[in-house]
């Protein structure tokens, strides 16, 4: 009998988005995570995720701010869940 995967592992990404660079924190259900900085742009994050976390269900969150919703639209286009949150509502 062959075992079938019924649920994908989950990857959670929190991003502090700025015009010049992003501070990123990645966590899964099994490890508390890794933080790093990268140049700004969703394409670089896609490359990192596909290289290090293939076959993961990805959820992202970042604060609404000066950089708008371009990253959010890209993340949704990649098939990821994406939240853009109001910083005043984070407790």
DSSP file (Angstrom, degrees, kcal/mol; ACC not computed):
  #  RESIDUE AA STRUCTURE BP1 BP2  ACC     N-H-->O    O-->H-N    N-H-->O    O-->H-N    TCO  KAPPA ALPHA  PHI   PSI    X-CA   Y-CA   Z-CA
    1    1 A X              0   0    0      0, 0.0     2,-0.4     0, 0.0     0, 0.0   0.000 360.0 360.0 360.0 133.5    0.0    0.0    0.0
    2    2 A X        -     0   0    0      1,-0.0     2,-0.3     0, 0.0     0, 0.0  -0.786 360.0-128.7 -97.1 133.0    1.4    3.4   -1.0
    3    3 A X        -     0   0    0     -2,-0.4     2,-0.4     1,-0.0    -1,-0.0  -0.625  21.1-153.9 -80.7 134.0    1.0    6.3    1.4
    4    4 A X        -     0   0    0     -2,-0.3     2,-0.5     2,-0.0    -1,-0.0  -0.887  17.5-121.4-109.2 140.0   -0.5    9.5    0.0
    5    5 A X        +     0   0    0     -2,-0.4     3,-0.1     1,-0.2    -2,-0.0  -0.675  29.4 178.3 -78.0 124.0    0.2   12.9    1.4
    6    6 A X        +     0   0    0     -2,-0.5     2,-0.4     1,-0.2    -1,-0.2   0.622  65.1  34.3-103.2 -16.1   -3.1   14.5    2.4
    7    7 A X  S    S-     0   0    0      3,-0.0    -1,-0.2    50,-0.0     2,-0.2  -1.000  75.7-129.1-141.0 137.9   -1.9   17.8    3.8
    8    8 A X        -     0   0    0     -2,-0.4    48,-0.1    -3,-0.1    47,-0.1  -0.558  33.7-104.6 -80.4 147.1    1.0   20.1    2.7
    9    9 A X  E     -a   56   0A   0     46,-0.6    48,-3.2    -2,-0.2     2,-0.4  -0.402  41.7-122.8 -64.9 152.8    3.5   21.3    5.2
   10   10 A X  E     -a   57   0A   0     46,-0.2    19,-0.8    -2,-0.1     2,-0.4  -0.813  21.0-165.4-108.3 140.1    2.9   25.0    6.1
   11   11 A X  E     -aB  58  28A   0     46,-2.9    48,-2.4    -2,-0.4     2,-0.5  -0.989   6.2-161.6-121.2 129.4    5.3   27.9    5.8
   12   12 A X  E     -aB  59  27A   0     15,-3.4    15,-2.4    -2,-0.4     2,-0.5  -0.948   7.5-170.2-114.2 129.0    4.6   31.2    7.6
   13   13 A X  E     -aB  60  26A   0     46,-2.9    48,-1.7    -2,-0.5     2,-0.4  -0.976   8.2-169.5-126.0 123.8    6.4   34.4    6.4
   14   14 A X  E     -aB  61  25A   0     11,-2.5    11,-2.4    -2,-0.5     2,-0.4  -0.931  14.8-165.9-107.1 135.4    6.3   37.7    8.2
   15   15 A X  E     -aB  62  24A   0     46,-2.4     2,-0.8    -2,-0.4    48,-0.6  -0.975  23.4-157.7-130.1 133.1    7.8   40.6    6.2
   16   16 A X  E     - B   0  23A   0      7,-2.9     7,-1.9    -2,-0.4     2,-0.4  -0.908  32.1-155.6-102.2 100.8    8.9   44.1    7.2
   17   17 A X  E     + B   0  22A   0     -2,-0.8     2,-0.3     5,-0.2     5,-0.2  -0.657  22.9 162.6 -91.0 128.4    8.7   45.8    3.8
   18   18 A X        -     0   0    0      3,-1.1    -2,-0.0    -2,-0.4    47,-0.0  -0.875  49.3-105.9-131.7 167.3   10.7   48.9    2.9
   19   19 A X  S    S+     0   0    0     -2,-0.3    21,-0.1     1,-0.2     3,-0.1   0.874 116.2  32.2 -63.7 -38.1   11.6   50.4   -0.4
   20   20 A X  S    S-     0   0    0      1,-0.2    20,-1.3    19,-0.1     2,-0.3   0.829 128.4  -1.1 -93.3 -34.8   15.2   49.3   -0.4
   21   21 A X  E     - C   0  39A   0     18,-0.3    -3,-1.1    -5,-0.0     2,-0.4  -0.973  57.9-132.0-151.9 166.1   15.1   46.0    1.5
   22   22 A X  E     -BC  17  38A   0     16,-3.0    16,-2.3    -2,-0.3     2,-0.6  -0.947   9.6-146.0-120.4 141.5   12.9   43.5    3.3
   23   23 A X  E     -BC  16  37A   0     -7,-1.9    -7,-2.9    -2,-0.4     2,-0.4  -0.952  28.9-169.3-103.3 124.4   13.4   41.9    6.7
   24   24 A X  E     -BC  15  36A   0     12,-3.3    12,-2.4    -2,-0.6     2,-0.4  -0.903  18.2-169.4-121.8 139.7   11.9   38.4    6.4
   25   25 A X  E     -BC  14  35A   0    -11,-2.4   -11,-2.5    -2,-0.4     2,-0.4  -0.992  10.0-167.9-128.0 124.8   11.1   35.8    9.1
   26   26 A X  E     +BC  13  34A   0      8,-2.6     8,-2.0    -2,-0.4     2,-0.3  -0.924  10.6 169.7-113.6 135.6   10.1   32.3    8.0
   27   27 A X  E     -B   12   0A   0    -15,-2.4   -15,-3.4    -2,-0.4     2,-0.2  -0.977  11.8-165.0-138.9 152.5    8.7   29.6   10.3
   28   28 A X  E     -B   11   0A   0      3,-1.8   -17,-0.2    -2,-0.3   -19,-0.0  -0.684  44.0 -94.9-121.9-177.5    7.1   26.2    9.8
   29   29 A X  S    S+     0   0    0    -19,-0.8   -18,-0.1    -2,-0.2     3,-0.1   0.704 124.5  43.8 -69.1 -18.6    5.1   24.0   12.0
   30   30 A X  S    S+     0   0    0      1,-0.2     2,-0.3     2,-0.0    -1,-0.2   0.662 115.2  36.8-105.8 -19.2    8.3   22.2   12.9
   31   31 A X  S    S-     0   0    0      1,-0.1    -3,-1.8     3,-0.0    -1,-0.2  -0.987  71.2-126.7-139.1 151.0   10.9   24.9   13.5
   32   32 A X        -     0   0    0     -2,-0.3     2,-0.2     1,-0.2    -1,-0.1   0.650  62.6-118.5 -73.8 -15.3   10.7   28.4   15.0
   33   33 A X        -     0   0    0     -6,-0.1     2,-0.4    -8,-0.1    -6,-0.2  -0.456  12.1 -91.0 120.0 177.2   12.2   30.0   12.0
   34   34 A X  E     -C   26   0A   0     -8,-2.0    -8,-2.6    -2,-0.2     2,-0.4  -0.996  24.7-152.5-138.8 137.3   15.0   32.0   10.4
   35   35 A X  E     +C   25   0A   0     -2,-0.4     2,-0.3   -10,-0.2   -10,-0.2  -0.902  25.6 151.9-112.5 143.8   15.3   35.8    9.9
   36   36 A X  E     -C   24   0A   0    -12,-2.4   -12,-3.3    -2,-0.4     2,-0.3  -0.979  36.6-119.3-159.2 164.4   17.2   37.4    7.1
   37   37 A X  E     +C   23   0A   0     -2,-0.3     2,-0.3   -14,-0.2   -14,-0.2  -0.849  30.9 173.5-108.5 148.9   17.3   40.6    5.0
   38   38 A X  E     -C   22   0A   0    -16,-2.3   -16,-3.0    -2,-0.3     3,-0.1  -0.963  40.5 -85.4-146.5 161.6   16.9   40.6    1.3
   39   39 A X  E     -C   21   0A   0     -2,-0.3   -18,-0.3   -18,-0.2     5,-0.1  -0.384  62.4 -89.8 -66.0 151.9   16.6   43.2   -1.5
   40   40 A X  S    S+     0   0    0    -20,-1.3    -1,-0.1   -21,-0.1     2,-0.1  -0.307  80.5  87.7 -68.1 145.9   13.1   44.4   -2.0
   41   41 A X    >>  -     0   0    0     -3,-0.1     4,-1.0     1,-0.1     3,-0.5  -0.121  68.5-121.3 134.7 132.3   10.9   42.6   -4.4
   42   42 A X  H 3> S+     0   0    0      1,-0.2     4,-2.4     2,-0.2     5,-0.2   0.766 105.7  67.9 -66.7 -25.7    8.5   39.6   -4.4
   43   43 A X  H 3> S+     0   0    0      1,-0.2     4,-2.1     2,-0.2    -1,-0.2   0.895  98.7  50.8 -63.6 -39.4   10.5   37.8   -7.1
   44   44 A X  H <> S+     0   0    0     -3,-0.5     4,-2.0     2,-0.2    -1,-0.2   0.878 110.3  49.2 -65.1 -37.9   13.4   37.3   -4.7
   45   45 A X  H  X S+     0   0    0     -4,-1.0     4,-2.8     2,-0.2     5,-0.2   0.893 108.7  53.1 -68.9 -39.1   11.2   35.9   -2.0
   46   46 A X  H  X S+     0   0    0     -4,-2.4     4,-2.7     1,-0.2     5,-0.3   0.924 109.1  49.7 -59.2 -44.1    9.6   33.5   -4.5
   47   47 A X  H  X S+     0   0    0     -4,-2.1     4,-1.7     1,-0.2    -2,-0.2   0.913 112.3  47.7 -61.7 -43.5   13.0   32.2   -5.5
   48   48 A X  H  X S+     0   0    0     -4,-2.0     4,-2.3     2,-0.2     5,-0.3   0.938 113.8  46.6 -62.8 -47.4   14.0   31.7   -1.9
   49   49 A X  H  X S+     0   0    0     -4,-2.8     4,-2.9     1,-0.2    -2,-0.2   0.924 112.9  47.6 -64.8 -45.5   10.8   29.9   -1.0
   50   50 A X  H  < S+     0   0    0     -4,-2.7    -1,-0.2    -5,-0.2     4,-0.2   0.828 115.9  46.8 -67.2 -29.0   10.8   27.6   -4.0
   51   51 A X  H  < S+     0   0    0     -4,-1.7    -2,-0.2    -5,-0.3    -1,-0.2   0.854 127.1  23.7 -78.0 -35.6   14.5   26.7   -3.4
   52   52 A X  H  < S+     0   0    0     -4,-2.3    -2,-0.2     1,-0.2    -3,-0.2   0.689 131.0  33.2-105.4 -22.8   14.2   26.1    0.4
   53   53 A X  S >< S+     0   0    0     -4,-2.9     3,-1.1    -5,-0.3    -1,-0.2  -0.380  71.2 173.4-134.1  56.1   10.5   25.1    0.9
   54   54 A X  T 3  S+     0   0    0      1,-0.2     3,-0.1    -4,-0.2    -4,-0.1  -0.336  70.5  17.7 -64.5 148.9    9.2   23.3   -2.1
   55   55 A X  T 3  S+     0   0    0      1,-0.2   -46,-0.6   -47,-0.1     2,-0.3   0.754  93.2 134.7  63.0  27.4    5.7   21.8   -1.8
   56   56 A X  E <   -a    9   0A   0     -3,-1.1     2,-0.6   -48,-0.1   -46,-0.2  -0.822  61.0-122.2-102.4 147.1    4.8   24.0    1.2
   57   57 A X  E     -a   10   0A   0    -48,-3.2   -46,-2.9    -2,-0.3     2,-0.4  -0.808  38.7-147.9 -82.6 120.1    1.5   25.9    1.7
   58   58 A X  E     -a   11   0A   0     -2,-0.6    23,-2.6   -48,-0.2     2,-0.4  -0.780  22.0-179.4-104.8 133.3    2.7   29.5    2.1
   59   59 A X  E     -ad  12  81A   0    -48,-2.4   -46,-2.9    -2,-0.4     2,-0.3  -0.999   9.8-171.5-126.0 131.8    1.1   32.2    4.1
   60   60 A X  E     -ad  13  82A   0     21,-2.5    23,-1.9    -2,-0.4     2,-0.3  -0.858   6.7-175.5-120.5 156.4    2.5   35.8    4.2
   61   61 A X  E     +ad  14  83A   0    -48,-1.7   -46,-2.4    -2,-0.3     2,-0.3  -0.977   9.5 161.3-148.5 139.0    1.8   38.8    6.3
   62   62 A X  E     -ad  15  84A   0     21,-1.8    23,-2.5    -2,-0.3     2,-0.2  -0.983  40.2 -94.4-151.5 161.6    3.1   42.4    6.2
   63   63 A X  E     - d   0  85A   0    -48,-0.6    23,-0.2    -2,-0.3   -46,-0.2  -0.529  38.6-115.0 -78.4 138.5    2.1   45.8    7.4
   64   64 A X        +     0   0    0     21,-3.3    23,-0.3    -2,-0.2     2,-0.3  -0.463  63.1 117.8 -64.2 142.5    0.3   48.2    5.2
   65   65 A X  S >  S-     0   0    0      3,-0.2     3,-1.3    -2,-0.1   -47,-0.1  -0.848  71.0 -28.9-174.2-148.9    2.5   51.2    4.4
   66   66 A X  T 3  S+     0   0    0     -2,-0.3   -48,-0.1     1,-0.3    -2,-0.1   0.660 117.9  64.5 -68.3 -17.9    4.3   53.2    1.9
   67   67 A X  T >  S-     0   0    0      1,-0.2     3,-0.6   -50,-0.2     4,-0.3   0.469  89.4-152.4 -92.8  -0.4    4.9   50.3   -0.5
   68   68 A X  T <   -     0   0    0     -3,-1.3    -1,-0.2     1,-0.2     4,-0.2  -0.242  39.4 -50.7  72.4-152.9    1.3   49.6   -1.4
   69   69 A X  T 3> S+     0   0    0      1,-0.1     4,-2.5     2,-0.1     5,-0.2   0.212  95.3 106.9-113.7  12.1   -0.2   46.3   -2.5
   70   70 A X  H <> S+     0   0    0     -3,-0.6     4,-2.1     1,-0.2     5,-0.2   0.938  84.8  47.2 -58.1 -47.8    2.2   45.2   -5.3
   71   71 A X  H  > S+     0   0    0     -4,-0.3     4,-2.9     1,-0.2    -1,-0.2   0.917 110.6  53.0 -61.0 -43.3    3.8   42.5   -3.2
   72   72 A X  H  > S+     0   0    0      1,-0.2     4,-2.5     2,-0.2     5,-0.2   0.930 108.9  48.8 -57.4 -47.4    0.4   41.3   -2.0
   73   73 A X  H  X S+     0   0    0     -4,-2.5     4,-1.9     1,-0.2    -1,-0.2   0.887 112.5  48.9 -62.8 -38.2   -0.9   40.9   -5.6
   74   74 A X  H  X S+     0   0    0     -4,-2.1     4,-1.6    -5,-0.2    -2,-0.2   0.938 110.2  50.6 -65.3 -46.4    2.3   39.0   -6.5
   75   75 A X  H  <>S+     0   0    0     -4,-2.9     5,-2.3     1,-0.2     3,-0.4   0.918 111.3  47.9 -59.2 -44.4    2.0   36.7   -3.5
   76   76 A X  H ><5S+     0   0    0     -4,-2.5     3,-1.5     1,-0.2    -1,-0.2   0.895 108.7  55.5 -62.6 -39.5   -1.6   35.9   -4.4
   77   77 A X  H 3<5S+     0   0    0     -4,-1.9    -1,-0.2     1,-0.3    -2,-0.2   0.792 102.5  56.3 -62.9 -28.4   -0.5   35.3   -8.0
   78   78 A X  T 3<5S-     0   0    0     -4,-1.6    -1,-0.3    -3,-0.4    -2,-0.2   0.548 124.3-105.6 -78.0  -6.7    2.0   32.7   -6.7
   79   79 A X  T < 5S+     0   0    0     -3,-1.5    -3,-0.2    -4,-0.4     2,-0.2   0.605  78.0 134.5  90.5  13.2   -0.8   30.8   -5.1
   80   80 A X      < -     0   0    0     -5,-2.3     2,-0.4    -6,-0.2    -1,-0.3  -0.564  60.6-114.6 -91.3 156.9    0.1   32.0   -1.6
   81   81 A X  E     -d   59   0A   0    -23,-2.6   -21,-2.5    -2,-0.2     2,-0.4  -0.738  39.2-169.3 -82.9 141.1   -2.2   33.3    1.1
   82   82 A X  E     -d   60   0A   0     -2,-0.4     2,-0.4   -23,-0.2   -21,-0.2  -0.994  14.9-169.8-141.5 132.4   -1.4   36.9    1.9
   83   83 A X  E     -d   61   0A   0    -23,-1.9   -21,-1.8    -2,-0.4     2,-0.5  -0.971   5.8-165.1-118.5 134.0   -2.5   39.3    4.6
   84   84 A X  E     -d   62   0A   0     -2,-0.4     2,-0.3   -23,-0.2   -21,-0.2  -0.983  24.5-165.6-114.4 118.0   -1.8   43.1    4.6
   85   85 A X  E     -d   63   0A   0    -23,-2.5   -21,-3.3    -2,-0.5     2,-0.5  -0.739  25.8-115.5-113.5 153.2   -2.4   44.3    8.1
   86   86 A X    >   -     0   0    0     -2,-0.3     3,-2.0   -23,-0.2     4,-0.3  -0.737  24.7-141.1 -79.8 121.2   -2.9   47.7    9.8
   87   87 A X  G >  S+     0   0    0     -2,-0.5     3,-1.3   -23,-0.3    -1,-0.1   0.819  99.9  60.7 -56.5 -31.6    0.0   48.2   12.2
   88   88 A X  G 3  S+     0   0    0      1,-0.2    -1,-0.3     3,-0.0    -2,-0.0   0.703  99.9  56.6 -69.1 -18.2   -2.3   49.8   14.7
   89   89 A X  G <  S+     0   0    0     -3,-2.0     2,-0.6     2,-0.0    -1,-0.2   0.447  82.7  99.2 -92.8  -0.4   -4.3   46.6   14.9
   90   90 A X    <         0   0    0     -3,-1.3    -3,-0.0    -4,-0.3    -5,-0.0  -0.781 360.0 360.0 -90.9 122.0   -1.3   44.4   15.9
   91   91 A X              0   0    0     -2,-0.6    -1,-0.1     0, 0.0    -3,-0.0   0.365 360.0 360.0-117.2 360.0   -1.2   43.7   19.6
